[in-house]
């Protein structure tokens, strides 16, 4: 069986991450490309002579031969297109974040349940060799109970560029928290067994938006999102997670990190380097596992998992409920920063 895919949004993330993923699966065929800027869709389709090209996603959804819709548009449109695609009887794979607010994320989850179709949002960091290895170790109980974590992705200078949709809150929903935070918070929660968040507190800052290094796509354009966010999440099992994400801040170097401390061991993952800390017969030890490069890049591995779920060969490890919890967390951090108090979810 060959699954026919129609893609909506043909910009950078599609070209760099989604396209290789779709092409990596032998039972997938891309048959349609859509982008509001039709020239972009036409350029993406140039190596697919039989593919259809659209600038209106509703026309693509009307094609009954399409089995799967891949979404890689600006964040604002994720939920609108996903819900319409599910109602049209399509399976949906969507770029992160799921939506720009919890109401829209829940609508997506409800539409998936009502349709009986698969809905999955990109969570590529779960598919690195290091993350997969730690998930097995944790699930075997070798770390004990995970109770305190930290995660973040901090850049010294890495603003996407003033005037693009990343720096425009109406289109993106936020800055580095919603851009980078999805990756590391999701991986932290997944490794810990997806506990439910119960309270959130946070702070956001906009300190670099008006500096020369923030200029980019349109130097005089919109920059109404944060450039740094920090916060604290409590979960229903008593665990807690500190978070920090920035596009620009005066730190030594760019760093993405994740750590959990457990009753029987702990670990840290810093710039994709894994260290494990434990104790054996009263002796403390550190381990630094060595990994060869994965045969399947993490984005492609995520898409391949989705396709296998559509084909009924695998059970989804990324569910719409995970997306609802994620968007609740992110939006509650923004609310906490605005109100100056902890938010109960």
N, C-alpha and C positions, 0 to 999 in steps of 0.2 A: 504493500500500500504506500502510495506517495501522497504526503500531505501538502496541500497547496497553501502558500503563505502570501498574504498581502501586507506590505509594510507601510506605515503612516509616520512620516517624519524621516527625512533622508539626510540629516545633518551629520555633524562630526561623530556623535556617539553611535549613530547607526553604522557609519562607515568603519569606525575603528573597533566596535565591539559586537554589535548585533549581526552585521552582515557576515563576518567570519563564522559566527555561531551557527547561523542558518545554513551556510555552505558546508559546515563540517558534518552535517547529518545527511546520510545517503537517502533517507526517506522523506526529504523535504525539498520542495521546489518553490522558488519565489516567482510568483506569476503577476504581481501588481505592485506598483510603487506610487505613493501619494505624498505630496508636500504642498503646503499653501503657496510656496514658491515653485511653480511647476518646472522651472529650469533645473532646480535641484533634483527633482524626481526624474526628469529626463536624463540628467547626467548619471544618476545612480543606475538607471535602466539600460545604459548604453551597451553593457555586456550581456543583456538579456533580451535578445531581439524579439521574442514572442510575448514579452511582458506588456501589460497595459500600464498606462501612466495617467494619473489623476491629480487635480489640485483641490478636489472636494472629497473628503473621506467618506461622505455618505454615498457617493457613487461607487466607491470601492466596496463598501459594506453590502451594496445591493447585488454584488456578484455572488451568486449562490454556489459557485464552484470553489470559493475560498473557504478553507477549513480553519485557518489560524490567522489572526491579526497581530502583527508586531507593532508596538507603539513606542516611538522615540521622539516625541514632540517636546516643546517646553512644558514644564510641570503643570501649568494651569489646565491644560487640555487632556491630561491623562485620564481623569475620571470620566469626563464627558464622552470621550471616544471609547473607552473600555466598556462603559455601560451600554452604549449604542451597539457595539460589536457583540457583546454577550446576548443582547436582546435579538440581534440578527442571527443568532445561532452559531457564532464563531467562538473558538477557543482564543484566549488573549494572553499574550506575553507583553509586559509593560516595563519600560525603563523606570528606575526609581526616581523620585519617591512615588508611592502609590497615588497620592492626591495632595492637595494643598491644605485640606482641613479634615477633621475626623468625620464630619457629616458625609462628605464626598467619598471618603475611604469606606465607610459603612455601606453607602449606596452601591459601591463596587462589589463588596462582599455579598450583599443581598442579591444583586443581579446575577452573580456567579452561582449562588445557591439555587435561585429560581430557574436558571437556564440549564443547569446540569453540566455546564462546560467548565473547562479548566481555566482558572485565572491565576497567573503567577507574575510577580514583580521581581525584577533583577535584584539578586542578592549574591553577587558574584564572589564576594570575599569568603563566603562559606565554602567555596570550592577550591581554595588553595590547598596544596599538600599539607602545609602546616596546620591549617584549621581542621582539615579532615582527620589528621592524626590526633590532634588534641581532643576532638569530639569523641573518638574511640576511647582514648585514655580516661576522659571524664565519665563517659557512660559505663565504663568498667568499674567505676567507683574509686579509682586510684588517687583522685584528688580529694576524696571525701566530700563534705558539704562546702560548696562555694558560697562565701558569705560577703566578701568585699572585693570590688573590682574598680578598675580605672580604664578609661579608653579615651582616645582622642586622635586628632589629625591636625597638627599645627604647622602652618607655613610661615616662613619668614617674609617672603613676598610672593604671593600667588593669587592675586585678584584676577578673576576671569576677564575683566575689562569693562569699564564704565560704558553704559549705554546699550549693552546686550541684554538678553532676557535674564541672565543669571543675576544681574544687579538690579532688576526691576521687580519689586515685590509682587505686583499684580500678576506677573507671569511665573515667577519662581516660587513664591510663598515664603522666601527667606534667603539668607546668605549661606555661610559655611555650615551652619547647623543642619539645614535641610539638604545641602549639597553633599557635604562630607560626613555629617553625623549619621545619616542612614546606614552607611557602610559599617562603621565600627560599633555603634550601639546594637545594630542587628546581630553582628557576629558575637558580641558579648552575651546578649540575651539567648541566642541559639545555643552557644556552648554551655550555658547554665541551665538549659532545659526550658527556655521560654517562660520564665516566671511572669506573672501579671504585674504591671506597674500600678502602684497605688497612690504615691505622691511624687511631686516633682517641684524642684525649685531651681531658679536659674537667673543669670545675668547676661545681657548682651551689650556690645559696644560697637560704635561706629567711629573709629579714630583715624582711618586711613583714606576714607572715601574722597576727601578733597585734596589729597596730595598728588603730585605729578605721577607717581608710580601707579596710581589708580586709573589713569587715563588709558583708553584702549580703543574699543570699537568706535565709540562716539564720545570724544573727550568732554563734551558739554552735556552728555546724556544723563539718564537717571541712575542714581545710586542711592536707593532708599532702603537697603537691607543692612544687617549687621556685618562687620568684618571679623568679629570674635564673639563666641558664645561659650559659656561655662555653666555647669549645672550639676545637680545631684538627684538621683532617682532611687526611690525605695520600692521594693517589690513585696508581693504578698507572702513570700516565704521567709521574709526577714533580711534578705540580701540587699545590698545597696551598690550603686555604681556612680562614680564620679566621671564627669565628661568635660572635654574641652576641644573646641574646634575653631580654627581661624584661617582666614585667607592671608592675613598679614599681621605680624606682631614681631616685636624685637626679641627673638629667641636665637639660639646658636645656629640652628639648622632646621629644615623641614623634618618632621617626624610623625609617623603614625604608630600608635601603640595600643596595646590591649594587655591587661593583666587581670588575673583572678587569684585570690588567696583562698585556699581551701583548708579544711581541718587536717588533711593528710598530705597535702602538697600544694604547690602553687606554680604559676608559670607567667612568663611575659613574652609578648610577641612585639618586637620593635623593628620597624622597617623590614618586616617579613623574616626576621631572625628569631628563632624560638629558643627559649631557655626554660628549663623545668627545675623546680627547687623542691627538695624533700628531705626526709630523714629515714635512716635505716639502722635499726639496732643502736639507736642513740647517736648515730653519726650523721651529720648534715651532708648533703650532696647536691651538686648542680649537674645538670645534663644539658648538652647542646646538640640536639638531634640534627643530622645532616640530611638534606633533601636534594634529590636531583630535580631538574626542571620538569614540570609536569608535561606529559605528552599532549594534554589538552588544555589550552589557556582557560583561565577561570571563567571568563564571560561565556566562552563556548561550552564549557562544562555545565554551566547553569542552563543555557538554552537546550543542551542535549538532554538534561534531566527533565526539563519541561516537555520536550517532544516525547520522551519515553513515557511520561505520565499521560499524555494525550493518547498514546498508543496502548495504554493500559498495562505497561510492563513494570512501571515503578509507581510507588505511592508518593505523593507530593511531600517534600520536606519543607516547603515554603507555602504557607497557606494565606488566604485573604485575611484571616484573623490576625496574623502576625503584622500585616500592613496596617490594620486598624489600630492596634496597640502602638505601633511606631509613630503614626501621625498624631495620635493622642499625646504621646510624649513630647514630640517636637513642638506642637502648638501650645502645650501647657508650659513649656520652658519659655516661649515667647510671652505668654500671658503672665507668667511669674515675673519675668524681667520688667514688664510694663507696670505691674501692680505692686511689686516689691514684697511679695509674700509667697509662701508655699501653696501649690495648687493640688487639690485632691482630685484624682481621676474617677 
